[in-house]
Amino acid sequence: MSADIASALPLTGLPLRAEGVTAGYGGDPVIRGITLSADPGEVVSLVGPNGSGKSTLLKSMVGVIRISAGSVVVGNRNVTNLAPEEIARAAVGYVPQVDDVFAPLSVRENLEMGGYLLPRKQVPERIDRVLAIFPRLATMLTRRAGKLSGGERKMLAMGRVLMLDPGVFLLDEPTANLAPMIAASLLEDQVRALAAHGATVLIVEQRARAVLAISDRTYVLGGGEVRMMGTPAELSGSPEFVESFLGGGSSHAVPAGGGNDDAQDTGEDSHPHG
């Protein structure tokens, strides 16, 4: 995963805004009144303990679950509660934490599915562009996605999203179940590169220290609400944040400009629906 995404795909980011978003799965809301923003060229991360609502927030922003209050705006367009395919048309790419590929289908078929909103004649060209980014996928086009390794599967999931040239990326735990070196490459080389070349990136990530190292700003969720927010430097100066997410002690503070010691993972949402 060392190819430069932006050299193969022109990225035009759009501002992303969530205002007072409340959502859940029926009954009491899982998230309440969440307001956040991400701009072109930024990596904005979401961290928090198990069950804090991180994945639920992303699902609500892409139309997978219904928002009961608040709004989501992409660029100048209000996309609140639109169908997922309409949000995809608004240049939003979403890589879910699970079910990120169609396991029974081949790699090529997965990429074709990723281009389902494109005119048929454009699909082969887009596949070629994705393969230029992830050349390893070119060697396994006929392999079933369910037979891929964790890193290969995540490459394919990213490739499916890139078929539509999104300017806004919502990534839910992209390094889950990946080996540390592959996870570091994904975050440092791929995710950061998306923002560096103009895309807007909102990422939920279990490796708190690693994701802070590539983030411009971070929101900390707890109990379905935003508890803290700030730059990585600001948060690493907060004893509460360091104790909760970085293992405690000033020696665990995130250094300015980098560091990817995954000493403390924040885990995944424990809600049965994600």
SEMAR-755188 format. One record per residue (C-alpha): residue in three letters; z, y, x. Coordinates in steps of 0.001 Angstrom, whole numbers. Last residue first. Layout:
N
+------+---------+---------+---------+
! type !      zz !      yy !      xx !
+------+---------+---------+---------+
!  ALA !       Z !       Y !       X !
...
+------+---------+---------+---------+
This chain:
274
+------+---------+---------+---------+
! type !      zz !      yy !      xx !
+------+---------+---------+---------+
!  GLY !   15725 !   -1166 !  -21979 !
!  HIS !   15852 !   -2810 !  -25431 !
!  PRO !   18867 !   -4942 !  -24612 !
!  HIS !   20714 !   -1868 !  -23302 !
!  SER !   21822 !   -2616 !  -19747 !
!  ASP !   19892 !     238 !  -18174 !
!  GLU !   19109 !    -709 !  -14615 !
!  GLY !   21126 !    -559 !  -11414 !
!  THR !   22610 !    2400 !   -9548 !
!  ASP !   21906 !     914 !   -6141 !
!  GLN !   24327 !    1810 !   -3370 !
!  ALA !   23697 !    1450 !     339 !
!  ASP !   19975 !    1929 !     -43 !
!  ASP !   19651 !    3859 !    3207 !
!  ASN !   16444 !    5779 !    2788 !
!  GLY !   16890 !    8981 !    4759 !
!  GLY !   14961 !   12162 !    4233 !
!  GLY !   14467 !   15891 !    4390 !
!  ALA !   18035 !   17129 !    4249 !
!  PRO !   20460 !   14311 !    4863 !
!  VAL !   21799 !   12434 !    1837 !
!  ALA !   25571 !   12361 !    2058 !
!  HIS !   26995 !    8952 !    2907 !
!  SER !   29044 !   10192 !    5858 !
!  SER !   30867 !   12452 !    3418 !
!  GLY !   32612 !    9489 !    1862 !
!  GLY !   31766 !    7521 !   -1248 !
!  GLY !   29248 !    4750 !   -1904 !
!  LEU !   26226 !    6876 !   -2644 !
!  PHE !   26227 !    6872 !   -6435 !
!  SER !   29708 !    7445 !   -7813 !
!  GLU !   31555 !    8725 !   -4753 !
!  VAL !   28651 !   10877 !   -3598 !
!  PHE !   28132 !   12319 !   -7072 !
!  GLU !   31775 !   13213 !   -7594 !
!  PRO !   32114 !   14577 !   -4053 !
!  SER !   29184 !   16945 !   -4697 !
!  GLY !   27437 !   18010 !   -1489 !
!  SER !   24909 !   15190 !   -1826 !
!  LEU !   24069 !   16663 !   -5215 !
!  GLU !   23167 !   20058 !   -3790 !
!  ALA !   21106 !   18591 !    -957 !
!  PRO !   19274 !   16265 !   -3352 !
!  THR !   18403 !   19277 !   -5506 !
!  GLY !   20267 !   19720 !   -8742 !
!  MET !   21397 !   18127 !  -11961 !
!  MET !   24615 !   16711 !  -13333 !
!  ARG !   25890 !   15045 !  -16494 !
!  VAL !   22685 !   14830 !  -18540 !
!  GLU !   23525 !   12764 !  -21611 !
!  GLY !   23175 !    9145 !  -22747 !
!  GLY !   26587 !    8098 !  -21509 !
!  GLY !   25778 !    9277 !  -18011 !
!  LEU !   22514 !   10651 !  -16686 !
!  VAL !   22110 !   12358 !  -13319 !
!  TYR !   19035 !   14577 !  -12989 !
!  THR !   17405 !   14981 !   -9596 !
!  ARG !   15192 !   17624 !   -8005 !
!  ASP !   12633 !   17680 !   -5196 !
!  SER !   12883 !   13952 !   -4694 !
!  ILE !   11716 !   11795 !   -1760 !
!  ALA !   15097 !   11262 !     -65 !
!  LEU !   16844 !   11253 !   -3431 !
!  VAL !   14824 !    8156 !   -4296 !
!  ALA !   16053 !    6232 !   -1281 !
!  ARG !   19714 !    7165 !   -1762 !
!  ALA !   19725 !    6263 !   -5437 !
!  ARG !   17900 !    2950 !   -5219 !
!  GLN !   17869 !    2157 !   -8948 !
!  GLU !   15000 !    4510 !   -9739 !
!  VAL !   13777 !    6360 !  -12803 !
!  ILE !   10853 !    8539 !  -11759 !
!  LEU !    9240 !   11686 !  -13144 !
!  VAL !    6157 !   12657 !  -11130 !
!  THR !    3819 !   15617 !  -11704 !
!  ALA !     633 !   15272 !   -9689 !
!  GLY !    -638 !   17856 !   -7212 !
!  HIS !   -1434 !   16166 !   -3933 !
!  ALA !    2098 !   16047 !   -2569 !
!  ALA !    3268 !   14752 !   -5926 !
!  LEU !    1180 !   11589 !   -5764 !
!  ALA !    1902 !   11229 !   -2051 !
!  ARG !    5648 !   11057 !   -2714 !
!  VAL !    5134 !    8103 !   -5039 !
!  GLN !    2748 !    6266 !   -2704 !
!  ASP !    3970 !    6591 !     870 !
!  GLU !    7704 !    7201 !     634 !
!  LEU !    8493 !    5440 !   -2629 !
!  LEU !    6111 !    2487 !   -2412 !
!  SER !    6655 !    2072 !    1322 !
!  ALA !   10438 !    2021 !     881 !
!  ALA !   10156 !    -623 !   -1838 !
!  ILE !    7891 !   -2756 !     336 !
!  MET !   10398 !   -2542 !    3209 !
!  PRO !   13361 !   -3270 !     918 !
!  ALA !   11795 !   -6305 !    -797 !
!  LEU !   10799 !   -5582 !   -4379 !
!  ASN !   12801 !   -6769 !   -7382 !
!  ALA !   12871 !   -3289 !   -8948 !
!  THR !   10914 !    -804 !   -6815 !
!  PRO !    9070 !     900 !   -9681 !
!  GLU !   12263 !    1421 !  -11710 !
!  ASP !   10511 !    3247 !  -14564 !
!  LEU !    7691 !    5505 !  -13362 !
!  LEU !    6424 !    8356 !  -15519 !
!  PHE !    3342 !    9875 !  -13887 !
!  VAL !    1689 !   13112 !  -15008 !
!  GLY !   -1821 !   14031 !  -13821 !
!  PRO !   -3340 !   10788 !  -15055 !
!  ASP !   -6637 !    9533 !  -13630 !
!  LEU !   -7190 !    6922 !  -16378 !
!  MET !   -7619 !    3894 !  -14090 !
!  LEU !   -4577 !    5090 !  -12149 !
!  VAL !   -2265 !    3502 !  -14716 !
!  ARG !   -3808 !      58 !  -14214 !
!  GLY !   -3625 !     509 !  -10449 !
!  MET !      79 !    1282 !  -10593 !
!  ALA !     681 !   -1949 !  -12493 !
!  LEU !   -1570 !   -3836 !  -10063 !
!  MET !     334 !   -2519 !   -7058 !
!  LYS !    3548 !   -3459 !   -8847 !
!  ARG !    2293 !   -7014 !   -9304 !
!  GLU !    1282 !   -7245 !   -5658 !
!  GLY !    4747 !   -6152 !   -4569 !
!  GLY !    6466 !   -8660 !   -6842 !
!  SER !    4144 !  -11486 !   -5843 !
!  LEU !    1189 !  -12319 !   -8052 !
!  LYS !     811 !  -15523 !  -10069 !
!  GLY !    1438 !  -13885 !  -13449 !
!  ALA !   -1391 !  -11483 !  -12732 !
!  ARG !   -3844 !  -14355 !  -12789 !
!  ARG !   -6092 !  -14365 !   -9736 !
!  THR !   -9766 !  -13480 !  -10221 !
!  LEU !   -9526 !  -10054 !   -8614 !
!  MET !   -7419 !  -11347 !   -5732 !
!  THR !   -9051 !  -10033 !   -2558 !
!  ALA !   -9853 !   -6655 !   -4107 !
!  LEU !   -6159 !   -6255 !   -4969 !
!  ARG !   -5390 !   -5978 !   -1260 !
!  PRO !   -7599 !   -2910 !   -1120 !
!  PHE !   -5079 !    -870 !   -3149 !
!  ILE !   -6460 !    2671 !   -2998 !
!  ALA !  -10100 !    1676 !   -2549 !
!  LEU !   -9504 !    -990 !   -5200 !
!  VAL !   -8513 !    1775 !   -7630 !
!  ARG !  -11763 !    3605 !   -6915 !
!  ASP !  -13830 !     455 !   -7425 !
!  ILE !  -12055 !    -174 !  -10731 !
!  ARG !  -12896 !    3365 !  -11801 !
!  GLU !  -16572 !    2795 !  -11073 !
!  PRO !  -16576 !    -471 !  -13016 !
!  VAL !  -14880 !    1206 !  -16041 !
!  GLN !  -17164 !    4222 !  -16399 !
!  LYS !  -19916 !    2390 !  -18332 !
!  ARG !  -17402 !    1229 !  -20941 !
!  PRO !  -16426 !    4770 !  -21901 !
!  LEU !  -12767 !    5133 !  -20959 !
!  LEU !   -9746 !    4661 !  -23242 !
!  TYR !   -9385 !     968 !  -22367 !
!  GLY !   -9374 !    1689 !  -18644 !
!  GLY !   -6043 !     -25 !  -17992 !
!  MET !   -7348 !   -3068 !  -19854 !
!  GLU !  -10209 !   -3256 !  -17346 !
!  LEU !   -7642 !   -3151 !  -14555 !
!  ASN !   -5769 !   -6046 !  -16128 !
!  GLU !   -9012 !   -7983 !  -16552 !
!  ARG !   -9763 !   -7524 !  -12850 !
!  VAL !   -6320 !   -8786 !  -11852 !
!  SER !   -6728 !  -11784 !  -14124 !
!  LEU !   -5032 !  -12080 !  -17493 !
!  PRO !   -2121 !  -14350 !  -18474 !
!  ALA !     481 !  -11984 !  -16916 !
!  PHE !    -636 !   -8776 !  -18628 !
!  VAL !    1000 !   -6202 !  -16357 !
!  ASP !    3993 !   -3844 !  -16533 !
!  ASP !    5944 !   -6065 !  -18914 !
!  VAL !    9103 !   -4800 !  -17235 !
!  GLN !   10141 !   -1461 !  -15723 !
!  PRO !    7316 !     391 !  -17390 !
!  VAL !    4558 !    2284 !  -15535 !
!  TYR !    3521 !    5253 !  -17672 !
!  GLY !     543 !    7546 !  -17043 !
!  VAL !     350 !   10826 !  -18956 !
!  ALA !   -3007 !   12595 !  -19031 !
!  ALA !   -2848 !   13703 !  -22699 !
!  ARG !   -5051 !   10705 !  -23521 !
!  ALA !   -2124 !    8519 !  -22442 !
!  ILE !      29 !   10387 !  -24950 !
!  GLU !   -2548 !    9544 !  -27600 !
!  GLU !   -2464 !    5886 !  -26561 !
!  PRO !    1330 !    5847 !  -26808 !
!  ALA !    1248 !    7135 !  -30402 !
!  LEU !    2539 !   10692 !  -30764 !
!  ASN !    6264 !   11058 !  -31303 !
!  THR !    6506 !   14393 !  -29480 !
!  VAL !    3247 !   15177 !  -27673 !
!  ASN !    3448 !   18980 !  -27910 !
!  ARG !     538 !   20228 !  -25834 !
!  ASN !     673 !   23247 !  -23532 !
!  GLY !    1060 !   21209 !  -20358 !
!  VAL !    2866 !   18114 !  -21571 !
!  VAL !    5567 !   18961 !  -24121 !
!  VAL !    8294 !   16607 !  -25358 !
!  SER !   10496 !   17686 !  -28261 !
!  GLY !   13969 !   17497 !  -29747 !
!  ALA !   15476 !   15309 !  -32438 !
!  SER !   14890 !   11789 !  -33769 !
!  ILE !   12511 !   10743 !  -30989 !
!  ARG !   10834 !    7443 !  -31796 !
!  ILE !   10458 !    4625 !  -29297 !
!  VAL !    7365 !    3693 !  -27276 !
!  GLY !    5953 !    7201 !  -27649 !
!  VAL !    5687 !    8137 !  -23990 !
!  MET !    8691 !   10474 !  -23858 !
!  SER !   10869 !    8133 !  -25895 !
!  LYS !   10206 !    5274 !  -23496 !
!  LEU !   11103 !    7487 !  -20536 !
!  LEU !   14412 !    8459 !  -22142 !
!  THR !   15243 !    4858 !  -23023 !
!  SER !   14678 !    3860 !  -19404 !
!  LYS !   17310 !    6342 !  -18226 !
!  GLY !   19748 !    5841 !  -21082 !
!  SER !   23075 !    5553 !  -19255 !
!  GLY !   23244 !    1782 !  -19804 !
!  ASN !   23829 !     925 !  -16161 !
!  PRO !   24840 !    3937 !  -14117 !
!  GLY !   22683 !    7002 !  -13491 !
!  VAL !   19638 !    8274 !  -11695 !
!  LEU !   16604 !   10203 !  -12892 !
!  SER !   14208 !   11600 !  -10314 !
!  VAL !   11884 !   14584 !  -10209 !
!  VAL !    9039 !   14350 !   -7702 !
!  GLU !    7273 !   17677 !   -7786 !
!  GLY !    3718 !   18819 !   -7059 !
!  PRO !    2992 !   19728 !  -10646 !
!  ASP !    6207 !   20526 !  -12508 !
!  ALA !    9055 !   18467 !  -13930 !
!  SER !   11507 !   19501 !  -16628 !
!  LEU !   14670 !   18302 !  -18301 !
!  THR !   16613 !   18620 !  -21536 !
!  ILE !   18495 !   15686 !  -23033 !
!  GLY !   20193 !   16302 !  -26364 !
!  ARG !   21468 !   12791 !  -26927 !
!  ILE !   20353 !    9451 !  -25518 !
!  VAL !   21256 !    6013 !  -26944 !
!  PRO !   21452 !    7352 !  -30486 !
!  ASP !   23821 !    5595 !  -32921 !
!  GLY !   22145 !    3266 !  -35410 !
!  GLY !   18505 !    2485 !  -34821 !
!  TYR !   16847 !    1980 !  -31431 !
!  GLY !   17609 !    5301 !  -29820 !
!  ALA !   16529 !    8903 !  -29436 !
!  THR !   17712 !   12482 !  -28912 !
!  VAL !   15643 !   14884 !  -26833 !
!  GLY !   17005 !   18424 !  -26550 !
!  GLU !   13908 !   19771 !  -24820 !
!  ALA !   11759 !   17539 !  -22610 !
!  ARG !    9178 !   19381 !  -20524 !
!  LEU !    6337 !   18201 !  -18311 !
!  PRO !    4106 !   20690 !  -16479 !
!  LEU !     642 !   19294 !  -15776 !
!  GLY !    -717 !   17851 !  -12551 !
!  THR !   -4361 !   17683 !  -11607 !
!  LEU !   -4885 !   14773 !   -9239 !
!  PRO !   -8250 !   14074 !   -7600 !
!  LEU !   -8357 !   10335 !   -6903 !
!  ALA !   -9469 !    8584 !   -3724 !
!  SER !   -7995 !   10885 !   -1096 !
!  ALA !   -5023 !   11460 !   -3388 !
!  ILE !   -3941 !    7861 !   -3330 !
!  ASP !   -3749 !    7631 !     444 !
!  ALA !   -3954 !    3985 !    1394 !
!  SER !    -812 !    2384 !    2828 !
!  MET !       0 !       0 !       0 !
+------+---------+---------+---------+
